[in-house]
């Protein structure tokens, strides 16, 4: 930190000279105003764009109108041709009736077959059907239905003949007919009707000719398909094929009639309009190329000019902005990058314009002030962290051997924090003359918050242990206490054991902590255990205790996850297997053995991690059990672990 603060302020003379030099330079705003006239050209480009859009819209509107006109013209041509044909037949039948042909049902049936129609009716002057080829229609009053009443105009003299579109009859709505009627000289009128089959036959020939003989624009066409989507007529001889072969797909539920849609028709992008009439889909098609031909012609020359003008304008503006702004900003950003990377001795020195000159001075002044604040803050933080570290270290047992007059066991512990202060801790104390309590724990997180929670947890655990609780009761009661007011939602893993020093009986409880390692006869194994939930994570938890028997000469090694999870440069972790291999050794006796264990593990971690910074606290506690003070000859490689689960 101090090494980077060799220069804290910028000399006042330098700043004043820079400001004087900046006043003699042209400002960015004045330089930019000189070229502002060029921006007016952008208005011209916008105008051309508007013209292009407007011409496109006009072309599309004209195309839509052309499509609408053609599709309705074809529809009307087909209807007119069909109407004229039916009227022609009706006139012929009326002529025969006026010429003396009988008007009874038998005579009408003969005429119906001769003229290939579906129905012939004679209506008297009162609008009543008096003779018919449809027996159920006899005596029907034409005025009783909307469809039939249309023909009553022939009786009041307003018209001599009338033709009607194909539609349901008033007498029977399930029966579809196309009717024509002509006045009779004897009074009343004769009505002739087509059924669906005869009507379709009548208009088919008109439909085919309507599509083949009509052009939409210069290159457009008319396509007519029946209700089964089979083409009846088109310009390219696809009659009988499905409409989809042209590239047109119509969904009447989502594609309204008489509205323009776009499709690839005969492999060419087209605008399309359709209507459904008289049982046929009448489709008008106009290629997009024809729609935009006029627009493209008028815009091509202007487009070339626009491209040239745009390129020139772009190059000029780019060079101008690059020269006045971008190059200078790049220099400023380059210096700022060095500053943000920690080089507070970097100076910004961009003085091509008054604004950049002032900006450079302001940045330099800010960095100088920042350096002063950082130096003061760093000194204060270092002092506070050193004080916090001394408090934390004083709270942990640090004198070894801790119980020099006890020969049944030896203890040694060591902690190396990842930061100035950490969240790991260990503790040990005699509960009575023959019972030793010892524990190791790891608080979630690092730094001062973890250290503060560590102090609380350590105190709570010791209070409950010294008042006579068993290990499981200690953890259960401590968990309740630590959950109270734990707004930061911190927690800790912990392992606590109560050792009966005269028998080697070890009663312990584990709250989510790493399993200890038992070293017996030079062989290291993990102590088998059932882990409980971590402390301070959930209220109401109850913890279970377990037991293990230590034999004279046994070494019990406790550690935090900073040991097994230490990473190397390849992001591999130290791991459990490597730990067991290191600890499978003869470390001797007493406190010296405990020291060797901790030192060997720490040295192995350093060799494994190489230059990788320590990311977690590393805490170790090692217990050597001697029993009555002498090492039993039976603690060799084949020694048993008493009644323990190992």
C-alpha positions in Angstrom: 0.0 0.0 0.0 2.7 2.6 1.0 4.8 1.7 -2.1 2.0 2.9 -4.4 1.7 6.3 -2.7 5.0 7.9 -3.6 3.4 11.0 -5.1 0.2 12.2 -3.4 -0.4 15.7 -5.0 0.0 17.5 -8.3 2.0 20.7 -8.1 -0.1 23.9 -8.3 2.2 25.4 -10.9 1.6 22.5 -13.3 -2.1 22.9 -12.9 -2.1 26.7 -13.5 0.1 26.4 -16.6 -2.1 23.8 -18.0 -5.2 26.0 -17.5 -3.5 28.9 -19.2 -2.5 26.7 -22.2 -6.1 25.4 -22.4 -7.5 28.9 -22.7 -5.5 29.4 -25.9 -6.9 26.3 -27.5 -10.1 26.0 -29.4 -13.0 24.4 -27.5 -14.7 21.2 -28.7 -18.0 23.0 -29.0 -16.6 25.7 -31.4 -14.7 23.0 -33.4 -17.9 21.0 -33.7 -20.1 24.1 -34.7 -17.8 24.7 -37.7 -18.9 21.3 -39.0 -22.5 21.5 -38.0 -23.5 22.5 -41.5 -22.6 19.0 -42.6 -25.3 17.6 -40.3 -28.0 19.4 -42.3 -27.3 16.9 -45.1 -28.8 14.3 -42.7 -32.1 16.1 -43.2 -31.8 15.4 -46.9 -31.2 11.7 -46.2 -34.3 11.7 -44.0 -36.3 13.3 -46.7 -35.2 10.7 -49.2 -36.1 8.0 -46.7 -39.5 9.5 -46.2 -40.0 9.7 -50.0 -39.0 6.1 -50.4 -41.5 5.0 -47.7 -44.2 7.2 -49.2 -43.7 5.8 -52.7 -43.7 2.3 -51.3 -47.0 2.9 -49.5 -48.5 4.5 -52.6 -47.4 1.5 -54.7 -48.8 -0.9 -52.3 -52.1 1.0 -52.1 -52.4 1.1 -55.9 -51.6 -2.6 -56.1 -54.3 -3.4 -53.4 -56.8 -1.3 -55.3 -55.9 -3.1 -58.6 -56.3 -6.5 -56.9 -59.6 -5.5 -55.4 -61.0 -4.2 -58.7 -60.0 -7.3 -60.6 -61.3 -9.9 -58.1 -64.7 -8.2 -57.8 -64.8 -7.7 -61.6 -64.3 -11.4 -62.1 -66.9 -12.2 -59.5 -69.4 -9.9 -61.2 -68.6 -11.3 -64.6 -69.3 -14.8 -63.4 -72.5 -13.8 -61.7 -73.6 -11.7 -64.7 -72.9 -14.6 -67.1 -74.8 -17.0 -64.9 -77.7 -14.6 -64.4 -78.0 -14.1 -68.2 -77.9 -17.8 -68.9 -80.7 -18.6 -66.4 -82.8 -15.6 -67.6 -82.3 -16.9 -71.2 -83.7 -20.3 -70.2 -86.5 -18.7 -68.3 -87.5 -16.5 -71.2 -87.6 -19.6 -73.5 -89.9 -21.5 -71.1 -92.1 -18.4 -70.7 -92.4 -18.1 -74.4 -93.6 -21.7 -74.7 -96.2 -21.2 -71.9 -97.4 -18.0 -73.6 -97.5 -19.9 -76.9 -100.2 -22.3 -75.6 -98.2 -24.9 -73.8 -100.2 -26.4 -70.9 -99.4 -25.1 -67.4 -100.1 -28.3 -65.5 -97.6 -30.3 -63.6 -97.0 -32.9 -66.3 -96.2 -30.2 -68.9 -93.9 -28.4 -66.5 -92.0 -31.7 -65.8 -91.5 -32.1 -69.5 -90.1 -28.6 -69.8 -87.9 -29.1 -66.8 -86.3 -32.1 -68.4 -86.0 -30.5 -71.8 -84.2 -27.4 -70.4 -82.2 -29.3 -67.7 -83.3 -27.2 -64.8 -84.2 -28.2 -61.2 -87.6 -26.5 -60.8 -90.4 -24.7 -62.6 -93.1 -22.8 -60.8 -96.2 -20.9 -62.1 -97.2 -18.0 -59.8 -100.6 -16.3 -60.3 -101.4 -12.7 -59.9 -102.0 -13.1 -56.1 -98.5 -14.4 -55.6 -99.6 -18.1 -55.0 -97.8 -21.0 -56.7 -100.5 -22.7 -58.8 -98.4 -25.2 -60.7 -95.0 -26.6 -59.9 -92.6 -29.4 -60.5 -92.1 -29.5 -56.7 -95.4 -30.9 -55.2 -94.7 -29.5 -51.8 -94.5 -25.9 -53.1 -98.1 -25.9 -54.5 -100.3 -23.2 -53.0 -97.2 -21.6 -51.3 -97.6 -17.8 -50.8 -94.6 -16.0 -52.2 -95.0 -13.1 -49.8 -94.5 -15.4 -46.8 -90.7 -15.5 -47.1 -88.0 -13.0 -47.5 -86.3 -14.8 -50.4 -89.5 -15.6 -52.3 -90.9 -12.1 -51.7 -88.2 -10.6 -53.9 -90.1 -11.8 -57.0 -93.4 -10.0 -56.1 -92.1 -6.9 -57.9 -93.1 -8.7 -61.2 -96.7 -8.5 -60.1 -96.9 -4.8 -59.4 -95.3 -3.8 -62.7 -92.0 -2.5 -61.3 -90.0 -5.1 -63.4 -90.7 -7.7 -66.1 -88.0 -10.2 -65.1 -85.9 -10.9 -62.0 -82.9 -13.1 -61.2 -81.7 -14.0 -57.8 -78.3 -15.2 -56.4 -77.8 -18.8 -55.3 -79.2 -19.0 -51.7 -81.5 -21.0 -49.3 -85.2 -20.9 -50.2 -87.8 -19.4 -47.9 -89.9 -22.6 -47.9 -87.0 -24.9 -46.9 -83.8 -23.3 -45.6 -81.8 -26.5 -46.3 -82.7 -26.3 -50.0 -80.4 -24.0 -52.0 -81.6 -22.6 -55.4 -80.8 -19.9 -57.9 -84.0 -18.5 -59.4 -85.0 -16.4 -62.3 -88.5 -15.2 -63.2 -90.3 -13.7 -66.2 -93.8 -12.3 -66.5 -96.4 -14.2 -68.5 -98.8 -12.6 -70.9 -101.7 -14.4 -69.3 -100.8 -12.9 -65.9 -98.5 -13.9 -63.1 -95.0 -15.2 -63.8 -93.0 -18.3 -64.3 -90.1 -19.0 -62.0 -87.2 -21.3 -63.0 -84.6 -22.6 -60.6 -81.1 -24.2 -60.6 -80.1 -26.6 -57.9 -76.4 -26.7 -56.7 -75.3 -29.2 -59.3 -76.9 -27.4 -62.2 -75.8 -24.0 -61.0 -72.2 -25.2 -60.7 -72.4 -26.6 -64.2 -73.8 -23.4 -65.5 -71.0 -21.2 -64.1 -68.1 -23.5 -64.7 -67.6 -22.5 -68.3 -67.7 -18.8 -67.3 -65.3 -19.3 -64.4 -62.7 -20.9 -66.7 -62.9 -18.2 -69.3 -62.8 -15.4 -66.7 -59.5 -16.6 -65.3 -57.7 -17.3 -68.6 -58.7 -14.1 -70.3 -57.9 -11.6 -67.6 -54.6 -10.0 -66.6 -53.9 -8.2 -63.3 -51.6 -5.4 -64.2 -48.9 -6.4 -66.6 -47.8 -9.7 -65.2 -50.5 -10.6 -62.6 -53.3 -13.1 -63.0 -56.5 -14.5 -61.7 -56.7 -18.0 -60.1 -60.1 -19.7 -59.4 -60.4 -22.7 -57.1 -63.5 -24.6 -56.0 -64.5 -25.4 -52.4 -62.1 -28.4 -52.3 -59.2 -26.1 -53.1 -58.8 -27.6 -56.5 -57.8 -25.2 -59.3 -60.6 -24.6 -61.8 -58.8 -22.2 -63.9 -55.5 -20.3 -64.1 -53.1 -19.0 -66.6 -50.4 -21.7 -66.3 -52.6 -24.8 -66.9 -52.7 -26.2 -63.4 -56.4 -26.9 -63.6 -57.3 -29.9 -61.4 -54.2 -29.4 -59.1 -54.5 -28.3 -55.5 -54.2 -24.6 -54.9 -51.2 -25.2 -52.6 -49.1 -26.1 -55.7 -49.2 -22.4 -56.7 -47.7 -21.5 -53.3 -51.0 -20.0 -52.0 -52.4 -21.1 -48.7 -55.6 -19.6 -47.4 -57.0 -19.9 -43.9 -60.4 -18.3 -43.9 -60.5 -18.2 -40.0 -57.4 -15.9 -39.9 -57.2 -14.4 -43.4 -60.2 -12.2 -44.0 -61.6 -11.9 -47.6 -60.7 -8.9 -49.7 -57.6 -8.1 -47.6 -54.1 -8.2 -49.1 -51.6 -10.8 -47.9 -48.2 -11.9 -49.3 -47.2 -15.3 -50.7 -44.7 -17.0 -53.0 -46.9 -17.6 -56.1 -45.4 -19.7 -58.9 -42.0 -19.2 -57.1 -42.3 -15.4 -57.1 -43.1 -13.0 -54.2 -46.7 -11.6 -54.8 -49.4 -9.6 -53.2 -52.7 -11.6 -53.1 -56.4 -10.9 -52.5 -59.2 -13.4 -52.5 -63.0 -13.6 -52.2 -65.3 -16.5 -51.9 -68.4 -16.3 -54.2 -70.8 -18.7 -55.8 -68.9 -21.7 -54.4 -65.5 -20.5 -55.8 -62.4 -18.9 -54.4 -61.5 -16.0 -56.8 -57.9 -15.0 -56.2 -56.1 -12.1 -57.8 -52.3 -12.2 -57.8 -49.8 -9.3 -58.6 -46.0 -9.9 -58.4 -44.1 -7.6 -56.0 -41.6 -6.8 -58.7 -44.3 -5.0 -60.7 -45.6 -3.2 -57.6 -42.2 -1.7 -56.8 -41.0 -1.3 -60.4 -42.1 2.3 -60.6 -40.8 3.2 -57.2 -37.5 1.6 -57.9 -37.1 3.4 -61.2 -37.7 6.8 -59.6 -35.5 6.1 -56.6 -32.5 4.4 -58.3 -30.7 7.5 -59.3 -31.4 9.2 -56.0 -30.2 6.0 -54.2 -26.9 6.1 -55.9 -26.4 9.7 -54.9 -27.5 8.9 -51.3 -24.9 6.2 -51.0 -22.1 8.4 -52.2 -23.2 11.2 -50.0 -23.6 8.9 -47.0 -20.1 7.5 -47.5 -18.6 10.9 -47.7 -20.6 12.2 -44.8 -19.7 9.1 -42.7 -16.0 9.4 -43.4 -15.9 13.1 -42.7 -17.8 12.9 -39.5 -15.9 9.9 -38.3 -12.6 11.5 -38.9 -13.7 14.7 -37.3 -15.1 13.0 -34.2 -12.1 10.7 -34.0 -9.7 13.5 -34.2 -11.5 15.8 -31.7 -13.0 13.3 -29.3 -12.2 9.6 -29.7 -8.4 9.8 -29.8 -8.4 12.0 -26.8 -10.9 9.8 -24.9 -8.8 6.8 -25.7 -5.8 8.5 -24.1 -7.8 9.4 -21.1 -9.3 5.9 -20.8 -5.8 4.4 -21.1 -4.6 6.4 -18.2 -7.8 5.7 -16.2 -7.3 2.0 -16.8 -3.9 2.1 -15.3 -5.3 4.1 -12.3 -8.2 1.6 -11.8 -5.7 -1.2 -11.9 -3.9 0.3 -8.9 -1.3 2.6 -10.5 -2.2 5.8 -8.7 1.0 7.4 -9.9 -0.3 7.5 -13.5 -1.1 11.1 -14.7 -3.7 12.0 -17.4 -2.1 14.4 -19.8 -4.6 15.1 -22.7 -4.5 18.8 -23.6 -5.6 19.1 -27.3 -8.7 21.2 -26.2 -9.6 23.3 -23.2 -12.2 20.8 -22.0 -9.8 17.8 -22.1 -7.1 19.9 -20.5 -9.4 20.7 -17.6 -10.6 17.1 -17.4 -7.0 15.9 -17.1 -6.3 18.4 -14.3 -9.5 17.4 -12.5 -8.7 13.7 -12.7 -5.1 14.2 -11.5 -6.4 16.3 -8.6 -9.0 13.6 -7.7 -6.4 10.8 -7.8 -4.1 12.9 -5.7 -6.8 13.4 -3.1 -7.8 9.8 -3.3 -4.2 8.7 -2.6 -4.2 10.7 0.5 -7.5 9.2 1.7 -6.4 5.7 0.8 -3.2 6.2 2.8 -5.1 7.4 5.8 -7.8 4.7 5.5 -5.2 2.0 5.0 -3.3 3.0 8.0 -6.5 3.1 10.1 -7.7 -0.3 8.8 -4.3 -1.9 9.3 -4.3 -0.6 12.9 -7.8 -1.9 13.5 -7.2 -5.3 11.9 -4.0 -5.7 13.9 -5.9 -4.9 17.1 -8.7 -7.3 16.1 -6.2 -10.0 15.3 -4.5 -9.6 18.7 -7.9 -9.9 20.4 -8.8 -13.0 18.5 -5.4 -14.6 19.1 -5.6 -13.8 22.8 -9.0 -15.6 23.0 -7.5 -18.8 21.7 -5.1 -21.0 23.9 -1.6 -20.3 22.7 0.7 -21.7 25.4 1.9 -25.2 24.8 2.0 -27.5 26.6 -1.2 -26.1 28.1 -1.2 -28.6 31.0 2.5 -29.4 31.7 1.7 -31.4 34.9 -0.6 -33.8 33.0 1.0 -36.9 31.6 -2.1 -38.7 30.3 -2.3 -36.5 27.2 -0.6 -33.8 25.2 -2.2 -31.0 23.1 -1.1 -28.7 20.3 -3.1 -26.4 18.1 -2.3 -24.0 15.3 -4.3 -21.6 13.2 -3.4 -19.6 10.0 -6.1 -17.2 8.9 -6.9 -16.4 5.3 -7.3 -12.7 6.3 -6.1 -10.7 9.2 -8.8 -12.2 11.3 -10.8 -15.4 10.6 -13.8 -17.5 11.6 -12.1 -20.7 12.6 -11.4 -21.4 16.3 -10.3 -24.2 18.6 -10.5 -24.6 22.4 -9.7 -27.1 25.2 -10.2 -27.1 28.9 -10.4 -29.5 31.9 -13.9 -30.1 33.1 -12.6 -32.0 36.2 -9.5 -33.9 37.1 -10.3 -36.8 34.7 -12.2 -35.1 31.9 -10.8 -33.0 29.1 -13.0 -31.1 26.7 -11.6 -30.0 23.3 -13.2 -28.7 20.1 -12.6 -27.2 16.7 -15.1 -25.1 14.7 -15.4 -23.2 11.4 -17.7 -20.2 11.1 -19.3 -19.4 7.7 -17.6 -16.5 6.0 -14.3 -14.7 6.7 -13.0 -11.5 8.1 -14.3 -9.4 11.0 -18.0 -10.6 10.9 -16.9 -14.3 11.1 -14.4 -13.4 13.9 -17.2 -11.7 15.9 -19.6 -14.7 15.5 -16.7 -17.0 16.4 -16.1 -15.2 19.7 -19.8 -15.5 20.6 -19.9 -19.2 19.6 -16.8 -20.0 21.5 -18.1 -18.4 24.7 -21.5 -20.1 24.5 -20.0 -23.5 23.9 -17.6 -23.2 26.8 -20.3 -21.9 29.2 -22.5 -24.9 28.5 -19.6 -27.4 28.7 -18.4 -26.1 32.0 -21.8 -26.2 33.7 -21.8 -30.0 33.3 -23.7 -30.6 30.0 -22.9 -33.7 27.9 -21.5 -32.9 24.4 -24.9 -33.5 22.7 -26.6 -31.2 25.3 -23.8 -28.6 24.8 -24.6 -28.4 21.1 -28.3 -28.6 21.5 -28.4 -25.7 24.0 -25.7 -23.7 22.2 -27.7 -24.0 18.9 -30.7 -22.5 20.6 -28.7 -19.6 21.9 -26.9 -18.9 18.7 -30.1 -18.9 16.6 -31.4 -16.1 18.7 -31.0 -12.8 16.9 -29.0 -14.4 14.1 -30.1 -11.8 11.5 -27.0 -12.3 9.5 -27.9 -16.0 9.1 -24.4 -17.1 10.0 -23.6 -20.7 11.0 -20.7 -22.9 12.0 -19.5 -26.4 11.8 -18.1 -27.8 15.0 -16.7 -31.0 16.5 -16.4 -31.4 20.3 -15.1 -34.3 22.4 -15.0 -35.1 26.1 -12.1 -37.4 26.9 -11.9 -39.5 30.1 -8.1 -39.2 30.6 -7.8 -42.3 32.7 -9.7 -44.7 30.4 -9.3 -43.2 26.9 -13.1 -43.2 26.5 -14.0 -40.3 24.2 -17.6 -39.1 23.9 -18.1 -36.6 21.0 -20.6 -34.9 18.8 -20.3 -33.5 15.3 -22.2 -30.6 13.8 -21.5 -30.9 10.1 -17.7 -30.8 10.6 -14.9 -32.7 8.8 -14.3 -36.2 10.4 -11.2 -36.3 12.6 -8.2 -38.5 11.7 -7.0 -41.2 14.1 -3.3 -42.1 13.8 -2.6 -45.5 15.4 0.6 -47.4 14.9 1.6 -45.2 11.9 -1.7 -45.8 10.1 -4.2 -42.9 9.6 -7.9 -43.4 9.2 -11.0 -41.2 9.5 -13.1 -41.7 12.5 -16.5 -43.0 11.4 -19.2 -40.7 12.6 -22.8 -39.5 11.9 -22.8 -35.8 11.3 -25.6 -33.5 12.6 -26.8 -30.2 11.1 -24.5 -27.3 11.5 -25.0 -25.0 14.5 -27.1 -21.8 14.3 -28.8 -23.0 11.1 -32.2 -24.1 12.5 -33.9 -23.8 15.9 -35.1 -26.8 17.8 -32.3 -29.2 16.5 -31.2 -32.0 18.8 -27.7 -33.4 18.5 -26.6 -37.0 18.9 -23.4 -38.1 20.7 -21.1 -40.9 19.7 -18.1 -42.6 21.4 -14.7 -44.0 20.5 -12.0 -45.6 22.7 -8.5 -44.2 22.4 -5.5 -46.4 23.2 -2.2 -45.2 24.6 -0.1 -43.9 21.8 -3.1 -42.8 19.6 -3.0 -39.4 18.0 -6.3 -37.6 17.2 -6.0 -34.9 14.5 -8.8 -32.3 14.1 -8.8 -29.8 11.3 -11.1 -27.4 9.3 -11.9 -27.6 5.6 -9.2 -25.1 4.8 -6.9 -28.1 5.0 -8.6 -30.5 2.6 -10.0 -27.8 0.2 -6.7 -25.9 -0.3 -6.3 -25.5 -4.1 -3.2 -25.8 -6.3 -2.5 -23.7 -9.5 -4.6 -26.2 -11.6 -7.6 -25.7 -9.3 -7.3 -29.2 -7.8 -7.9 -29.5 -4.0 -5.6 -31.0 -1.4 -8.2 -33.7 -0.6 -8.8 -36.4 2.0 -6.6 -39.1 0.4 -3.6 -36.8 0.4 -4.2 -35.9 4.0 -4.4 -39.6 5.1 -1.2 -40.4 3.1 0.7 -37.6 4.9 -0.6 -38.6 8.3 0.2 -42.3 7.9 3.6 -42.0 9.7 5.2 -42.4 13.0 5.3 -39.0 14.7 6.7 -40.1 18.1 5.1 -39.2 21.4 3.7 -36.4 23.4 3.5 -32.8 22.4 6.4 -33.1 20.0 4.3 -35.6 18.0 1.4 -33.2 17.9 3.7 -30.4 16.7 5.1 -32.6 14.0 1.7 -33.6 12.7 0.5 -30.0 12.4 3.8 -28.8 10.9 3.9 -31.6 8.3 0.3 -30.9 7.2 1.0 -27.2 6.8 4.2 -27.7 4.9 2.5 -30.2 2.6 -0.3 -27.7 1.9 2.3 -25.0 1.0 4.1 -27.3 -1.4 0.8 -28.4 -3.0 -0.6 -24.8 -3.3 2.6 -23.3 -4.5 1.9 -19.6 -5.2 -1.9 -19.8 -5.0 -3.1 -17.4 -2.2 -4.7 -19.0 0.8 -8.5 -18.6 0.4 -9.7 -20.2 3.7 -8.6 -20.3 7.3 -6.4 -23.4 8.2 -6.9 -24.5 11.7 -5.5 -27.7 13.3 -5.8 -29.3 16.8 -3.8 -32.4 17.6 -4.3 -34.7 20.7 -1.8 -37.3 21.8 -3.2 -39.9 24.3 -0.7 -41.6 26.6 -3.1 -43.1 29.1 -1.2 -43.6 32.3 1.8 -41.7 30.9 3.5 -44.6 29.2 3.1 -45.8 25.7 1.6 -49.3 25.5 3.6 -51.9 23.4 0.3 -52.9 21.8 -0.3 -49.7 19.9 1.6 -50.8 16.8 0.3 -51.3 13.3 -2.1 -54.0 14.3 -3.4 -52.1 17.4 -7.2 -52.0 17.9 -9.3 -48.9 18.4 -11.0 -50.2 21.4 -14.8 -50.1 21.1 -14.7 -47.2 18.6 -16.3 -47.0 15.2 -13.3 -46.1 13.1 
